[in-house]
Amino acid sequence: MSAPDMNRSPLVGERQRIAARVRSFNSRVNERSGRDLFKAIAVGIGLIVIMTVSLVFDKRWFVLVGTAFVLALVLELSTAMRGVGLYVPRIPSALVPIAVVPLGYFYGPSWQWAGLLLGLLLVSAWRLAANWFDASLRTRRGIGLDISSSAFVQLYLTFLGSFTVLLAAQPRGELWVLTFGAVVVCVDTGAYVFGMRFGRTPLTPRISPSKTWEGIIGGGITAMVVAVIACTFVCSRSLTPWSSSSPSRNRREKAGGD
């Protein structure tokens, strides 16, 4: 064996040992957290970058980002519910956030509410009409459960998610949205760190055995600290997010004043 090969062998062995330690550590972390941590971090960083860029350069781009994000969540939850035997119609469920989120930004909360109510009627009517076209659904006794599950998807994701773009529509609303995003990230990060370090008491062993009460408490404390700091030093205390109305109303008031 030549001298370069002899020098290279210890380096190769050391690299293999380091790689084995990294894989072992990653496996323990994934097992404890119940997910692929590195992929979750990469996805989170990507979403933060996209959200920040869209808010800083032109908030109208954030409407597209917010709509796409809410739409993806609605489809994911609808599909998961169908997987456990609940018939949540995906086509009308997807149409509702596509309409409600932009309405909230461009026309304000009144149109947001109107769009949501019409969306709830749409998904309910779609589910009722499905009985006429799908014979297998006629034998189901859970039509009320299907409709309530479809409504839950819209109230939980579309309705709450649309408030993010409604917040962004306000003057300097991008600061409040970024603060909101930071708080959400800190909830998850704090829960993970405190759960890994101090987690002893399972929160819901049957549903998510990796979640602990210590992690939930730690995530809540972390989020509150970050929220207070951000609202004090980033967001102006004299500016509340709901101090003005939608952009369309601002334009009408300005035109009337002129």
C-alpha positions as CSV (number, residue, x, y, z in Angstrom):
1,M,0.0,0.0,0.0
2,S,1.4,3.4,-1.0
3,A,1.9,6.2,1.5
4,P,-1.0,8.3,0.2
5,D,-3.3,5.3,0.6
6,M,-2.1,4.7,4.1
7,N,-2.7,8.4,5.0
8,R,-6.2,8.3,3.4
9,S,-7.4,5.2,5.3
10,P,-7.6,6.9,8.8
11,L,-9.5,9.8,7.2
12,V,-12.0,7.5,5.5
13,G,-12.5,5.6,8.7
14,E,-13.1,8.9,10.6
15,R,-15.6,10.1,8.1
16,Q,-17.5,6.8,8.3
17,R,-17.6,7.0,12.1
18,I,-18.9,10.6,11.9
19,A,-21.5,9.7,9.4
20,A,-22.6,6.7,11.5
21,R,-23.0,9.0,14.6
22,V,-25.0,11.5,12.6
23,R,-27.3,8.8,11.3
24,S,-27.7,7.4,14.8
25,F,-28.5,10.8,16.2
26,N,-30.9,11.6,13.4
27,S,-32.7,8.3,14.0
28,R,-33.1,8.9,17.7
29,V,-34.3,12.4,17.1
30,N,-36.9,11.3,14.5
31,E,-38.1,8.5,16.8
32,R,-38.5,10.9,19.7
33,S,-40.1,13.7,17.7
34,G,-42.2,11.4,15.5
35,R,-41.1,13.1,12.2
36,D,-38.1,13.6,10.0
37,L,-36.6,16.7,11.8
38,F,-34.2,17.8,9.1
39,K,-36.9,17.7,6.4
40,A,-39.3,19.5,8.7
41,I,-36.7,22.2,9.3
42,A,-36.0,22.6,5.6
43,V,-39.7,22.9,4.7
44,G,-40.2,25.4,7.5
45,I,-37.3,27.6,6.4
46,G,-38.5,27.5,2.8
47,L,-42.0,28.6,3.9
48,I,-40.6,31.4,6.0
49,V,-38.5,32.7,3.1
50,I,-41.4,32.6,0.7
51,M,-43.7,34.3,3.2
52,T,-41.2,37.0,4.1
53,V,-40.3,37.8,0.4
54,S,-44.0,38.1,-0.6
55,L,-44.8,40.4,2.3
56,V,-41.8,42.7,1.9
57,F,-42.0,43.2,-1.9
58,D,-45.7,43.3,-2.6
59,K,-48.4,42.1,-0.1
60,R,-50.6,41.1,-3.0
61,W,-48.2,38.2,-3.7
62,F,-48.8,37.1,-0.1
63,V,-52.5,36.6,-1.0
64,L,-51.4,34.0,-3.5
65,V,-49.0,32.4,-1.0
66,G,-51.7,32.4,1.7
67,T,-54.3,31.0,-0.6
68,A,-52.0,28.2,-1.8
69,F,-51.1,27.4,1.8
70,V,-54.7,27.2,3.1
71,L,-55.7,25.2,0.0
72,A,-53.0,22.7,0.6
73,L,-54.1,22.3,4.3
74,V,-57.7,21.9,3.3
75,L,-57.0,19.2,0.8
76,E,-54.7,17.4,3.3
77,L,-57.3,17.4,6.0
78,S,-60.1,16.5,3.7
79,T,-58.1,13.5,2.3
80,A,-57.2,12.4,5.9
81,M,-60.9,12.5,6.9
82,R,-61.9,10.5,3.8
83,G,-59.2,8.0,4.9
84,V,-61.1,7.3,8.2
85,G,-64.5,6.9,6.5
86,L,-65.8,10.5,6.4
87,Y,-67.0,11.7,3.0
88,V,-65.6,15.3,2.8
89,P,-66.1,16.5,-0.8
90,R,-62.7,17.7,-2.0
91,I,-63.7,19.8,-5.0
92,P,-66.0,22.3,-3.2
93,S,-63.8,22.2,-0.2
94,A,-60.9,23.4,-2.4
95,L,-63.0,26.1,-4.0
96,V,-63.9,27.8,-0.7
97,P,-60.4,28.9,0.3
98,I,-59.7,30.0,-3.3
99,A,-62.6,32.5,-3.0
100,V,-62.6,33.4,0.7
101,V,-58.9,34.2,1.2
102,P,-58.7,36.8,-1.6
103,L,-62.1,38.3,-0.6
104,G,-60.8,38.9,2.9
105,Y,-57.8,40.8,1.6
106,F,-59.4,42.9,-1.1
107,Y,-62.9,43.5,0.3
108,G,-62.6,43.1,4.0
109,P,-64.3,41.0,6.7
110,S,-67.8,41.4,5.5
111,W,-67.0,39.7,2.2
112,Q,-64.9,37.2,4.1
113,W,-67.9,36.2,6.2
114,A,-70.2,36.1,3.2
115,G,-67.8,33.9,1.2
116,L,-67.4,31.6,4.1
117,L,-71.2,31.2,4.6
118,L,-71.7,30.6,0.9
119,G,-68.9,28.1,1.0
120,L,-70.4,26.2,3.9
121,L,-73.7,26.0,1.9
122,L,-71.8,24.8,-1.2
123,V,-70.0,21.9,0.6
124,S,-73.3,20.9,2.4
125,A,-75.3,21.0,-0.8
126,W,-72.6,19.0,-2.6
127,R,-72.7,16.3,0.0
128,L,-76.5,16.1,-0.1
129,A,-76.4,15.9,-3.9
130,A,-73.8,13.2,-3.8
131,N,-76.5,10.8,-2.5
132,W,-78.3,11.1,-5.9
133,F,-75.2,10.2,-8.0
134,D,-73.4,7.7,-5.8
135,A,-75.5,4.7,-4.7
136,S,-72.9,3.7,-2.1
137,L,-73.4,6.9,-0.2
138,R,-77.2,6.3,0.1
139,T,-76.7,3.5,2.6
140,R,-74.5,5.7,4.9
141,R,-76.1,6.8,8.1
142,G,-73.5,9.5,8.8
143,I,-74.5,12.2,6.3
144,G,-74.8,14.6,9.2
145,L,-71.3,13.7,10.4
146,D,-70.0,14.2,6.8
147,I,-71.5,17.7,6.6
148,S,-70.3,18.7,10.0
149,S,-66.8,17.4,9.2
150,S,-66.8,19.4,6.0
151,A,-67.9,22.5,7.9
152,F,-65.1,21.9,10.4
153,V,-62.5,21.9,7.7
154,Q,-63.6,25.3,6.5
155,L,-64.0,26.8,9.9
156,Y,-60.7,25.5,11.2
157,L,-58.5,26.2,8.1
158,T,-60.2,28.5,5.6
159,F,-61.8,30.9,8.1
160,L,-58.9,31.1,10.5
161,G,-56.3,31.1,7.7
162,S,-58.1,34.0,5.9
163,F,-57.5,36.2,8.9
164,T,-53.8,36.2,8.1
165,V,-54.3,38.0,4.8
166,L,-56.9,40.2,6.4
167,L,-54.2,41.2,8.9
168,A,-51.7,41.8,6.1
169,A,-54.1,44.1,4.3
170,Q,-53.8,46.7,7.1
171,P,-51.2,49.4,7.0
172,R,-47.9,47.9,8.1
173,G,-49.8,44.6,8.4
174,E,-46.8,42.7,7.2
175,L,-45.1,43.3,10.5
176,W,-48.0,41.7,12.3
177,V,-48.1,38.8,10.0
178,L,-44.4,38.2,10.4
179,T,-44.8,38.4,14.2
180,F,-47.7,35.9,13.9
181,G,-45.4,33.6,11.9
182,A,-42.6,33.9,14.4
183,V,-45.0,33.0,17.2
184,V,-46.2,29.9,15.4
185,V,-42.6,28.8,14.7
186,C,-41.6,29.4,18.4
187,V,-44.6,27.3,19.6
188,D,-43.4,24.3,17.6
189,T,-39.7,24.9,18.3
190,G,-40.2,25.5,22.0
191,A,-42.4,22.5,22.3
192,Y,-39.8,20.3,20.6
193,V,-36.9,21.6,22.7
194,F,-38.7,21.4,26.0
195,G,-40.2,18.1,25.1
196,M,-36.8,16.6,24.2
197,R,-35.2,17.9,27.3
198,F,-37.9,17.7,30.0
199,G,-40.6,15.6,28.4
200,R,-42.0,13.0,30.8
201,T,-45.8,13.1,30.8
202,P,-47.5,12.0,27.5
203,L,-50.1,14.3,26.2
204,T,-52.2,11.9,24.1
205,P,-50.5,8.5,24.1
206,R,-52.9,7.0,21.6
207,I,-52.9,9.8,19.0
208,S,-49.4,11.2,19.3
209,P,-47.2,9.4,21.8
210,S,-44.2,11.7,21.2
211,K,-46.1,14.8,22.5
212,T,-45.7,15.7,26.2
213,W,-47.3,18.2,28.6
214,E,-43.8,19.6,29.3
215,G,-43.3,20.3,25.6
216,I,-46.7,22.0,25.3
217,I,-46.1,24.2,28.3
218,G,-42.6,25.0,27.1
219,G,-43.8,25.9,23.6
220,G,-46.5,28.2,25.1
221,I,-44.0,30.0,27.3
222,T,-41.6,30.4,24.4
223,A,-44.3,31.8,22.1
224,M,-45.6,34.3,24.7
225,V,-42.1,35.6,25.3
226,V,-41.4,36.1,21.6
227,A,-44.8,37.7,21.1
228,V,-44.3,40.3,23.8
229,I,-40.8,41.1,22.5
230,A,-41.9,41.3,18.9
231,C,-45.0,43.4,19.6
232,T,-42.9,45.8,21.8
233,F,-40.0,46.3,19.5
234,V,-41.1,45.4,16.0
235,C,-44.8,46.4,15.8
236,S,-45.7,50.0,16.8
237,R,-47.7,50.1,19.9
238,S,-49.7,53.0,18.5
239,L,-50.7,50.9,15.6
240,T,-53.2,48.2,16.1
241,P,-53.8,45.7,13.3
242,W,-57.6,46.5,13.1
243,S,-57.3,50.3,13.3
244,S,-58.2,50.6,9.7
245,S,-60.3,48.7,7.3
246,S,-59.7,47.0,4.0
247,P,-57.7,48.5,1.2
248,S,-60.9,49.0,-0.9
249,R,-62.6,51.0,1.8
250,N,-59.5,53.1,2.4
251,R,-59.5,54.0,-1.3
252,R,-63.2,54.9,-1.2
253,E,-62.7,57.1,1.9
254,K,-59.8,58.8,0.3
255,A,-61.7,59.5,-2.9
256,G,-64.6,60.8,-0.9
257,G,-62.3,63.1,1.0
258,D,-60.9,64.5,-2.2
